[in-house]
Amino acid sequence: QGTQRLFASIPKDSEEIEIFQQAGFSVYTREDIFCLEASAVKDLSPSPNPPDQVPEAIVRRRHSRDDWTLQRLYVTITPRLVQQAEGLTPREWGLGPNHWFDWTRKEEYVLENREGESLGYLQINEGRIGHWLKLSLHPQLNQGGKELLDYGLSLLPVHPPLPIYCSVREYESGVKAALAAK
């Protein structure tokens, strides 16, 4: 059939885990999916200003020249076994697990320092029944998760008021803390 990879999303303490492991599957990571209801999106106010609480950093739209530094960010954040299992190219890694959904518009932003190093990545996918937010943050950047999230959420009122979803893997603790605070 030509299938090279098969991914399964199974609840943590389910009987299916043992069945999948007997079939040769391995657990590489877990993720939580956060949801901000559409009614809460209406209360957000649009702000064209990027975060100012991350010292010496700027947020700007993503360009193709960012592929190398974003790949380095991905390698820094993502455990090696997950990288090998995903086998993603620099153009694919930011898409998140639901890149096959019918997105009507996608926006991408990079948080970078003065040296041009990518410290964070933000992707907003506008869909017909909801929006998908993808956040990636360098592990040494403590405050940036909240700032990058706030910036992304401030852009959403210009999109139709629909639920906003964001998946966070267990190794993305800075992003998880920022989302849990909302």
N, C-alpha and C positions, 0 to 999 in steps of 0.2 A: 504494500500500500504506500510505501515511501514515508511513513511517519517516523520522525526522528526523536521527538520528545512527546511525552504525555504527562500533563500535570493534573493533579487531583487536589481538590480542596475538601478536606475532611474535618469534621469537628474533633476537637482535641481528645476527648475521652470516649470516642465512639468505638463500636465493635468493628467498624470498617477498617480502622487503622491496622489491626492485626491481619486482616485479609489482604490488604494492599502490601503489607510488609512481606507476607508469605509469597506474594506474586513478584517480589523483587523491588518494590518501591522503597525509597528512603525519605525520611522527613528532613528537609533542608532548612525550612523556616516556617514560621507561622505569621499570620497577619491579622490585624483587627481592621474593621471597616467602620469609620465614623460617619455619621450623617447629621447634617444641619438641615432642619426642616425648612421648607419654602417660606413659612411665615416669619422665621427669624431672618431670612435674607432681606426682606423688605425693611427691616430695622437698621441694616447696614448703610453707611453713607459712603458714596464714592469719593475716593481721594487719589488724585493723580501723583501724589508725592510718595516716593519710595521710602523705605525704612531709614530712620536717621539714628537709631540706637545701636547700630552695628558700626563700631569705629572704623574709619578709613575704608568703607565699603560702599558700593553703589549697586542699585538694581537697574537693569536695562533689559531691553528685549534681546532674545537669543538670536545669534547669527550662526551661520554655518562654520565660521572660524572658531566657534566655541567647542566644537566637537572634541578636540584633544583635551581641554581642561575639564570638560564634563565627563569624559571617559575616565580621567584621573580621579574625579570626585566619586564616580560610581565604584571604581576599584577600591578607593579608600573606605567607602561606606559598606560595601557588600562583601560578605564572607566569600572566600575563594570557591567553596563547594557550590554556593548559589550561583556565582558567576559561571562556573563550568556547566551547571545544569541549564542555565538560561541561554548561554551562548549568544548574547546580544551584541549587536554592533553599536557604535556610538549614536547612530540615528534612531535606534529602537529602544534603548534602555529607559528613556524617560516616559515612555508611553503608558506604563502601568499595565496591570493585568487585564484591563478591559479595552484594549486598543481596537478590538474588532467591533465595538459598538458603533452606532450610527451617529458620529459627532458632526454637528453642523459648523462648528468653528473651534479652532485651537489657538491659544496664546501661550507663548513660552517666555520666561524671564530667567535671567542669571543674576545671582548675587556674587559680586566679585570684589577682590581687594585691589589696591593700587598697583600691585604687581601683575594683575591680570589673572590671578588664580581664582577658580570657581569655588566659592564657599557654600553656595546654595543654588537650588534650581526650583522653579515654580512653573507648573503647567496647569492651565485651565482649559478643560474641554467642555464646550457647551453642547448639550444633547437635547433631544426632544422631550425626554421624561425626567431628566436630571442632569446635573453637572458633575464632572469628576475633577477633583483637585489633586495634583501630584506634587508633593513637597519632598525635596531631598536637602539634607543639611550636613555640612562637614561636622564630624563628631567633636571637634575642639571648639566649635562655635556655640556658646551657651545661649546667649540672648537672641541670636538670629532667628531661631525657630518661630518665636512669637511674632517677631517683627515681619518676617517673610509671610507668615500666615495672615497677619493683619492686613498686609499690603494686598495679598491675593483676594482676601474677602472684601476689601474695599473696592476692588474692580468688578465684583459680581453684580452690584445693583444695576449695571447697564445691560446685563443679560436677563432673559426672562426669569421671573421668580419661581424657581424650581428647587427641589432638594439638592444639596451639595454633598457628594460622597468623597471620602478620602481614605485610601488604604495605607496602613502603616505596618511595616514588618517589625518583628521583635527586635531587630538590631538597630532600628531607627528611633532610639529613645528620645532624642531631642525633639523630633517631630511629634511623637506621641504625647510628650508632656505639653507641648503647645496646643495640640488639639484637645486634650483632656481638660485644659484650663478654660476652653470655650464652653 
